[in-house]
């Protein structure tokens, strides 16, 4: 089992920044892929960014140039720096990990990010 604990969400004004983190713990040898999804009210959950153990990253077009994903393999923690936030970024953000790279096996509980003036 893997437990994921997310932190860093909150309320921010448009144009502001936030940094989210997600720490994984439990019984596993290594984590291949760590990623972030988000779900806005009335919308489907969508991928935001992901990073492999080797550092290869993926970003959704809607966040390219504004969000940066990184990870600390020694701490089994993934981070996401969000800048130039827009009201459309308002959503519950979920951390997810894939132990083997084939699919996301475990999900965090979600953290709310609200972008509003």
C-alpha positions in Angstrom: 0.0 0.0 0.0 1.0 3.6 -0.7 -0.2 6.6 1.1 -0.1 10.0 -0.5 -0.3 13.2 1.5 -0.9 16.5 -0.4 -0.3 20.0 0.9 -0.1 23.6 -0.3 -3.5 24.3 -1.6 -5.5 27.4 -0.8 -6.9 30.7 -2.1 -4.8 32.9 -4.3 -5.5 36.0 -6.4 -5.3 35.8 -10.2 -1.7 36.1 -11.3 -0.5 34.7 -8.1 1.6 31.6 -7.3 1.2 28.4 -5.2 3.4 25.4 -4.6 1.8 22.0 -4.0 3.6 19.0 -2.7 2.7 15.3 -2.4 4.7 12.9 -0.2 4.4 9.1 -0.7 4.9 6.6 2.0 4.3 2.9 2.6 5.5 -0.4 1.2 7.1 0.0 -2.2 10.5 -0.3 -3.8 10.3 2.7 -6.1 7.9 4.9 -7.9 8.1 5.3 -11.7 5.7 8.1 -12.4 4.3 10.8 -10.2 1.7 13.1 -11.5 -1.0 15.7 -10.8 -4.6 15.7 -12.0 -7.3 18.3 -11.4 -11.1 18.3 -11.4 -13.1 21.5 -11.6 -16.7 21.7 -10.6 -18.9 20.0 -13.2 -16.0 18.8 -15.2 -14.1 15.5 -15.6 -10.8 14.9 -13.9 -8.0 15.9 -16.3 -4.2 15.4 -16.3 -2.1 18.4 -15.5 1.5 17.3 -15.3 3.6 14.2 -14.7 7.3 13.3 -14.1 9.1 10.0 -14.4 11.8 8.8 -12.1 14.3 9.8 -14.8 13.0 13.4 -14.9 11.0 13.3 -18.1 8.1 15.7 -17.8 4.7 16.1 -19.4 2.4 19.1 -19.2 -1.1 19.7 -20.4 -1.3 22.5 -23.0 -3.4 24.7 -20.6 -0.6 24.9 -18.0 2.6 24.8 -20.2 4.9 27.7 -19.3 3.0 28.4 -16.0 3.4 25.2 -14.0 6.6 23.3 -13.2 6.7 19.8 -11.8 9.7 18.4 -10.0 10.4 15.5 -7.6 12.8 14.4 -4.9 13.3 10.7 -5.3 15.0 10.3 -2.0 12.0 11.8 -0.3 9.4 10.2 -2.6 7.9 13.6 -3.0 6.6 15.4 -6.0 6.1 19.2 -6.2 4.3 21.5 -8.5 5.0 25.2 -8.7 2.1 27.1 -10.2 2.5 30.7 -11.4 0.4 33.2 -13.3 -2.7 31.5 -11.9 -6.0 32.0 -13.6 -9.6 31.6 -12.3 -9.8 28.6 -14.7 -7.2 26.9 -12.6 -9.6 26.6 -9.8 -10.1 22.9 -9.0 -9.3 20.1 -6.6 -5.8 18.9 -7.4 -5.0 15.2 -7.0 -1.6 13.6 -6.7 -1.1 10.2 -8.2 1.7 7.7 -8.5 2.4 4.8 -10.7 4.8 2.2 -9.4 5.5 0.5 -12.7 4.6 3.2 -15.3 1.6 1.3 -16.7 -1.2 3.1 -14.9 -1.7 5.3 -11.8 -2.1 2.9 -8.9 -2.6 5.3 -6.0 -4.3 8.7 -5.5 -4.2 11.4 -2.9 -7.2 12.8 -1.2 -7.1 16.0 -3.2 -6.3 19.6 -2.2 -8.5 22.6 -3.2 -6.9 25.5 -5.2 -9.1 28.5 -5.6 -8.1 31.4 -7.9 -10.2 34.4 -7.2 -10.0 38.1 -6.4 
